[in-house]
Amino acid sequence: MLAFSIPHTGLADAAETGTLATPSGPVILKIEGDMTAANVDDEAHFDRAMLSALPQHEFTTGTPWTEGTSHYRGPLMRTLLEHVGAEGDTINVAALNGYEAEIPTEDFYDYDVILALERDGQTIPIREYGPLWVLYPFDHDEALLSERMRFRAVWQVMHIHVH
């Protein structure tokens, strides 16, 4: 039981104190905006190890962009946003390829949306929608197969703005 309480305690502490650990590796995600925790000026910078240290969630699903089904793993988006003390109702997610999507944060409480770090046990290469992918469990609810929801599944994520 103690093992499960430690990550959650750390999540609460970061959001309450306003400080996050500093990345020791290459920064792969920056979050800014209406939030209470930061580690570089008013932003939250994450390396892969920091994202992997958050409680992980996993599911198997197919996507409109990949063949068959795959097993995906990463932190729940709601956990990530709680970790930085996000206080907004919407996030803007920007990708390496210039694509951007507005996503209501209620999606992350209605569905187990993850920031996928792994596909089938491997890091996700940029050419295969990585290194980070806002991923909905498409096979778990028919409502997620709508065009509106597909546009929210941003791959090659590099930046999140909370507002």
C-alpha positions, 0 to 999 in steps of 0.5 A: 500500500505504501508504494501506491501512496508515495507517487500520489503524495508527490503529486499533491506536494508539487501542485501545493508547493508550486515546485517540480523536480528539475529535468536531468535529461533532454526536455521532451514536454513543456507545460505553461499557463493556468497552473500552480507548479513550475520548475523553469520560470512559470513553465513545467519542463519534463524529461522522459524520466519525470513522465515515467515516474508519474503513475502509469496507466495502460490499455490496448486499442486500435487507432485510426492511424495504425494497423491492428491494436497495440498496447500503450502506456503512459500517465493519465492526462488528468494525473499530469495536469493535477501534477502541475496544478492545472486550473484551466478548463481547456488545454491547447496541445501543440505537436512537433509538426505544427498541428494544434488542438484544443481539448476540454479538460473534462475529456480527461475525467470522462475517459482514461486518456493517456500521454502515451510514452510507450507502444508495445513496450517500446518508446514511440519514435517520432516517425511513428507518432512519438515521442508523446501522444495524447491518446484516447482508448478508442476501442473502449467507447464508440463515442471516441470514434467521432471525428471531433474526438480523433482531432484531439488525439495529438501525436508528437506532443511537445507543448501544452498550454493550460487556459 
